[in-house]
Amino acid sequence: MTRTTKTLHELIVNNEDARACNEIPDASCREVPGNFFKMLSAQSLTQLGDALLNPKVILPWLLQALGAPLFLIGFLVPIRESGSMLPQLVIASYVRSFERRKYAWILGSILQGLFVFCMALSAAFSSGLLAGGLIILWLIGFSLARGLCSIATKDVTGKVIPKPQRGRLNGIASSVSGLVTLVSAGLLFLFGQVNSLDSVIVLLGVAGLSWFIASAIFWQVEEYAGEVSGGKNGWQAAMANLSIIARDAAFRRFVLARSFLLCSALAAPYLVLLANQDEVDISQLVFFMAASGAAGFLSGPFWGRFADLSSRQTMVWAGAGASAICLLVIALAVALPSALAFPATLPLLYVLLTISHQGVRVGRKTYLTNMAEGDQRTTYVSVCNTLIGIVLLGVGGLTALLSSLGAVVVLFTLMCLGMLGVVMSLALPEVE
């Protein structure tokens, strides 16, 4: 670790927080500045990959451009989100068998990169139903590999980064990836006018490469060996771990709050739908990609600092913001449709909703990391994500049924769920 790294780290997290290492061993505390920037770089790259593989914007556009059946588009978001969550209760015991959990993260990152490359190749050399089916297949594999990273990253963060710095780590990573996404959107606008499909395929290649580079950086994280006593038979461990929902009231309330706050993620496609995003138009794709990048870049540091002060309050305010935006869209659609039809209205609301969603993500990730200690963190993450995956499929099915009644009905339902999430978040204990 160089003196420059230490100085820059202290400038970012401030001197007092930089020396706060109450929850991690002294040996690991000395490595915090170096580990902070290694994990920041790796997380920024994976979040960039996520932005370039956006199932709400990029993949639907790609499937339409390839002539894939429209019904396949409805599977993208549920597979991308729930596929990484459902198996976690079983694979958590496998992750706990690693003395150093970073190796599970590295494996998951490499697999994600491989599956994204497979998507790019399928898009380049096939079309129609075959291309759509292959991309869905690779997305399933990608989501399962993502589950490994989801479990391991919170455990590694809890072992090598002190509590007062975890929110800022997540927030700055969102900001960095948002900035790079903005640049990528600009390049796509310049080169996509010539051959839009090839340009999007190149974007997928860049996304895959980002996971490979991230795995190489994460390899260098200095992680001390942890307990491996939790490495048991996957199914037996899964059944035993599920009982934590009944035993731990605070954790149970967090799972309920996070379930209701899914509204911030599920509402975004319906704003895009209202903006008539059913055309294969590169300029529309560029705009929504840029909007997501701008939201991450502008809001990441704010939400990260807020989460270090109170991740509970971050969930409350961000969830309330997402619900308020849904309410505003509904009001405009019912009372003033001409305002909603104005070209800048829905794009602006999409940016605000994405900013709120960033806050929900940073808040709940920081809260879950901070509420548990040691080996318990892996159990919390796996149980929570598996249950959220089930809830996501259920809510996704509900919104799919309601979509026949119109986007406004779906947004109203999601707004109500979001407000319930805010109420549940208010009931959570502080963990910072």
N, C-alpha and C positions, 0 to 999 in steps of 0.2 A: 504494500500500500504506500503510495507516494504522499508527500506532504501536501501536494496540490489537491489530491483526492480528498484528503482529510479536511482541508480548508474549504473546499467547495461543498462538501457534505455539511459542514457546520453552518455555512451560509444558507443552505437550503432549509435545514431543519431547526436552525438556531442553536446556539451553544448549549443552552440548558437541556434541550431535548436530545442533543447529540451525545450527551454524557449519561443519559438515563437508561441504564441497562439492568433494571431490577429483575426482569423475568428471564434473562438468558445468562449463561455462564460467562465468567470473566474472559476466558480464552476466546469465546465467540464475540464478545463485546469489542475486542480489539480489531476484529475483522469487519465490523459493521459498516464503516464508510465504503470499503471496497465492495462488500456484498450488496450494499444499497445500489450502487451504480451498475453492478452486473445484473441484478434482478430488474432494475429499471430498464436497462437496455433490452433484456429478454422479453419483459412484459410489453414494452413498447412495440417490439417487432411482432409479437403474437397478436396484439390488438390491431396493428396495421393489417396483418393477414386476415383477421376477422372482418375489418372494414372493406377489404378488397373481395371478400367472399360473402358479402352481405346477403342473407337469404330473403330480405325484405325488398331489395332493390336490384342487386347485381345478378343473382341467380334467376329470378323471374324474367328479367330482360334477356338473359342468355338463352333460357329455354324457349322463349317466344321467338328469338332470332333464329334458333335452330329448327323451328317448326315442330317442337314437341307438343303433345296434347296438353291442353290447358289444365286438365284435371290434375296433372302432375305438380303444377305450381302450388296447389293447396297443401301438398305434403312437405314443402321445403322448410317452413318455420317450425312446425311440430317436430320434424325429424332432427333438425339442427339443434333445437333446444332440449327436447326430452331424451333424445338418443344418447346424449352425454351424461344424463342424470340417472336414468333408470338402473343401469348396471352397477352403480357406485357402491351400493350396500354390499354387493358380493365381492367386488374387486378391492374394497377397502382393506380387507384382511391380507390380500396379496401385497398391497402397498406397505402395510405395517411390517411385512417381513424384511423390508429394506432397512438396514441400519442408517443409511443416508437416503432420504426420500427423494433427493434431487434426481436420482437415476430413474425413478418412475416417471418424473416430469420429462426428462430427456427422451425416454422411450416414447411417451405419448406425443411429444413435439415432432419427433422424426416421423412417426406414423401419420400424423396430420399432414405434414408436408408431402409425404408420398401420395396420400389420397387426393390432395389438391392437384398434384401433377397429373394424376390419373384423370381427374375431371377435365383439365386443360387438353389432354390428349384425346379424350372422348369427344370434346367439342370441336377439335381440329379435324378429326377423321371420321366423324359420323354425323347424322342428322336425324330429325324426326323422332319417332318413338324410341328407336335404339339409343340415340344420344341422350334423350330425357331419362330413360330407364337406367343407363349406365351412370349418369350424374347422380341420380337418386341413390343408386347402390353405393357409389363412392362416398356420398354424403353420410350414409349410415355408418360406414367404416370410420370416417372422419369424426363423427360425433362420439362413437364409442372410444376412440383414442383420446378425444378431448376429456373424457371422464377421468382418465389417469392423471392428466395435468391438473384438473380441477381439484382432485383430492390432494395431490402432492403439493401444489403451490401454496395453499394456506398453511400446511404443516411446515414446510420449509421457511416460509415467511415468519411464522411464529417462533421458529428456532433461531433465526439469524438476524431478525430486525426487531428492535424494541417497540413496545406499544405506541409511544408518542410519534412514531415515524411511519407507521404502516399505512395510514390514510393518505399521507402525502405521496408515498411510493405509488399507490394505486392512482391517485389523482394526476400526478405528473406523467405517468405512463399513458394515461388517457389523452393528456394534452399533446404529448409528443407524437403519438400515433395519429391524432386528429390533424396536426400540422402536416405530417407526411401524406395523409389521405387527401388533404386539400391540394397539395402539389400534384399528387397522382391524378386527381380530378382535372386539374388544369392540363396535364399532359394528355389525358384521354380526350379532352375537348379538342386539342390541337391535332392529334394524330387520328382520332376516331372519325373525323370527317372523311378521311380517305378510305379507310376500311374499318368500320366500327366493330365487326365481329372479331377480326384478328386482333384488334386492340384490346378487347375484353379478354380474349384468350391469353394474351401476354400478361394482362393484369393478374390472371389466375396463376401464371407461372411465377410472377413476382411474389404473390401471396405464399405459394409453396416454398419458395426460397427463404422467405422470412422466418418460417418455422425451423428450417435447417440451421440458419445462422443463430437463431435464438437458442437452439439446443447446444450449439458449440459454446455460446457465452455462459449458459447456465451450468455447463460442466465445470466452469471455473469458480463457482460459488463455494466458499469455504463453509461446509456444514459439518457440525460435530455429529458423531454416531449417536443414535437414539435407541430407545427400547424397541425390541422386536417381539415382545411377548404377545402382542396382539395378532401375530401372524398365524391364524388358525384356518380350519376348513371354511371356505368362503360361505357356503350356505348356512352352516351352523353359526358362524359369527354373525351373519346377516339377521337370523332369527333372534339371536341374543341381543343384538344392538337395537332392534326395533323397540325393545322395551324401554329405551331411554325416553321415548315420547311420553310414556305414562309416568315415569319417575321424575322427570325434570320439567317443572312447570315453566321456567323461564325459556328453556329451549323450545317447548311446545308453543308458547306464545310467539316466539320468533318465527317458527315455521308457518304458523297461521298468518302472521303479518306479511311475510315474504310471499306467501301464496296469493294474497289479495293484491299485493303490489305488482303482480305480473301485468297489471293493466298498462303500465308504462311501456312494456315491450310489445304487447299484443295490439295496442291501439294504432301504432305507427303505420302498418300496412293499409289501414282503412282511411287514413289521411291521404296516402298515395292513391288509393282507389278513387277517392273523391276528386283528386286532381287529374283523373282520367289517364292514369299511367298504364294504359293497355296498348299503347303504341310502341313499336320498335323504333324509338327515336333516341339517338345518342345524346342529344342536348338535354333531354329530360333525365336520362340516366346520370349524366354529369352533374346536373343540379342537385339531385337528391344525395348523390355521393358526396358532393361538396358540402351540403347542408349537414350531413352526419359528421364530416371531418371538422367543420367549423364549430359545431356544438361541443365536440370533445376537446378541441384546442382551447376554446374560450372558458369552458366550465371546469375542466379537469383540476387545475390547481386550487380553485375555490372549494370544490367539493372535497378534495383531499384534505385541506386544512380544517374544513368544517368537521369532517369525519374524525380527525384526531382529537378535536375538542369534544365531540359527541356524535358518534355514529348513529345513535338512536334518533337524535334530532335531525340528522341528515336524511334519514329514511322518512321522517315525518314531513319535513318541508318539501323534499323532492316528490314524494308521493302525492302531497296536496297539490303541488304544481301540475303534475300530470293529470290529475282529476279535473283541475280547473280548466286546463286546455281542452280536455274532452267536452266539458260543459260549454265552453265558449264556441267550439265547433258546432255543437248541437244547437245552441241558441242562434248562431248565424244561419245554419241550414234551415231552421224552422221560421225564424222571424225576418231574416235579411239575406235571402239566398243570393242576391246580386252582389253583396259584399264578399260572400264566399267564392263567387265566380271570378272575382278580380284576380288577375294572374299572380300577384304577390302574396295574397292572403294565406292560402294553404301552405306554400313554401315556408313562410315566416312561422306559422304555427307548428310546422314539422320540426323546424330548428328548435323552437322552445320546448316541444315535447321531447326531443332527443336530449336536450340539456337536462330536463327533469329525469329522464331515464338514466343518464350518466350519474346523477346524484343518488338514485335508488341503487344502482350497481355498486358504486363506491361505498355507500353507507352500509349495505347489507354484507358486502365482502369484509369490510373492516370490522363490523359488529361480530360476525361469526368467528373471525380470526381471534378477536380479543376476548370473547366470552368463554373460551376454553383454554386449557393449559395442557401441554405435553401430548400424550398419546390420545387423550380424549378429543383433541381437535379433529383428528382423522375420522373418528366415529361420528362426531357432530356433522362434519361436512358430508360424509357418505349417506347418513340417514336423511339429512335435510334434502340433499340433491335428489335422492331417489324418490322421496315423497313429493317434491316439487315437480319432478318429471311426470309422475302420475297425475298430479293436479293440472299440469300444463296440458296433458292430453285431454283431460276432462273439459277444461275451460276452452281449449281449442275446438273440441267437438261441439260445445255449446255455441260458440261464436259462429261456427260453420253453419249450424242450424238457423241461427238468428240472422245470418247474412242474407237469407232469402227475403227478409223483411226490410233490408236496407242497412247501409253503413251507420246511419244515425241511431238505429235501435241497438246495434252492436256497441257503439261508442257510449250510449247511455248505460248499458249493462256494465261495461268496463269501468266507467266513471263511478258507479255505485260500489263495485268491488274495490276500487282504489281508495275510496273514502273509508271503507271498512279496514283496509290495510293501514291507513293513517291512524285510526282509532286504536287498532291493535299495537301499533308501534309506540303510541303514547303510553301504553300500559307496560312496556318493556323496562327492565332496570337498566341503569347506566353501567357501562362496562369499561369506560376509559379511566 
